[in-house]
Amino acid sequence: MVAGAAATVHAHKLSPTGTAEERRLSGVGGSWLSGLERYAAGLGLKAFGEPVHEEITNRIYGCDGNVCSGLESTRAPAAVLAGLRWNDDPPFRISSGEGKGTRCKVTQTIRFQTQPYCWYQLFDDANDRAADGAVFDAASRSAMLYRTHFGDLQFLHAMASADGVDPAQTQRMMLDWAEFNWRIMRGEYRLDTRLKDIPNEIISSRFGRTDWYVQDLYTLGSPGLRQQIDEVAFGSILHTLQDSFAEGHVDRASAVTSRSCSIGDARIDAPGLITEFHAYNRQDHSLHAEADSAGALAAHLQDEPDVVDLGRQLLRAHRARRSWDEVRPFFECVYALSDSARDATPGDRFARP
């Protein structure tokens, strides 16, 4: 159906289907035909097919074997995996006019998991329009899919929204996002908290024009996730953390032994300082996808510290119900910028000819 198109979504790769429990909580059902459609569409999107995000997360939750990525290797809770998937596949709706010429069922929530061919058509449209200079942001009221992959929400993937963006701006957005989610995890923001009432710059600037509640952002069409919203929020944090170690997203300097990151008394060697956040729109999508592959992850896991080590530190803080004030220095350390950090570019290795 769409397998020959080979479009690329910019993030570590994900399974096109998810675990059975994740699909149940997310309200994803349907016939064998809808499952086949998800599989076929997944073949056409290079972000889906290799469950790299799932492998990293299962390792954070204790999988130490050689196989941590299959649908049976489910150490991580299903709601965490759903939150992990959210950054790439947030639920959204469009108007009948926006759905014209597509196979989208506009009366239903759209996600890759529920309407894969519709999702593919919209992603392809966003890709083409972004190449022509279209801007997808809060002011344009663009669909979430357009904004997360080609617009003002690309910080969800530890990437700048455009060439030339100051790295401090992307870093601030990532820190604000971590704070927002950590406070959800702590119960400080509830399902019925309006986004526009939250005193957080990235939330007010990106979602302040809406009347959305927290549950609209994360669980639209998936009421089964609402009782585990803390785990969904943690999954989203892990996604951004993981992408900050993907070479197609971020350039980091080598780690030095004189730096460490801490949460309370727990310390861990710090990763290398960030020298550049890349911007996606002018990247070669195939080269980007190679840097997000399982092979690239295997190479990264030889580093010290690696993203699994850092994720385990956050998981311990989550389980101990640490406050945001206690964990903020850890995020500031992991997302720290080099004094010579550059404005965003596609990256020397990833720029289109």
Secondary structure as GFF3:
##gff-version 3
##sequence-region A 1 353
A	DSSP	alpha_helix	20	25	.	.	.	ID=ss1
A	DSSP	alpha_helix	32	43	.	.	.	ID=ss2
A	DSSP	alpha_helix	52	60	.	.	.	ID=ss3
A	DSSP	alpha_helix	78	86	.	.	.	ID=ss4
A	DSSP	alpha_helix	116	131	.	.	.	ID=ss5
A	DSSP	alpha_helix	144	150	.	.	.	ID=ss6
A	DSSP	three_ten_helix	154	157	.	.	.	ID=ss7
A	DSSP	alpha_helix	167	185	.	.	.	ID=ss8
A	DSSP	three_ten_helix	195	197	.	.	.	ID=ss9
A	DSSP	alpha_helix	201	207	.	.	.	ID=ss10
A	DSSP	alpha_helix	214	219	.	.	.	ID=ss11
A	DSSP	three_ten_helix	223	228	.	.	.	ID=ss12
A	DSSP	alpha_helix	229	243	.	.	.	ID=ss13
A	DSSP	beta_strand	250	252	.	.	.	ID=ss14
A	DSSP	beta_strand	260	263	.	.	.	ID=ss15
A	DSSP	beta_strand	266	269	.	.	.	ID=ss16
A	DSSP	beta_strand	274	277	.	.	.	ID=ss17
A	DSSP	alpha_helix	285	291	.	.	.	ID=ss18
A	DSSP	alpha_helix	294	300	.	.	.	ID=ss19
A	DSSP	alpha_helix	307	319	.	.	.	ID=ss20
A	DSSP	alpha_helix	324	334	.	.	.	ID=ss21
###
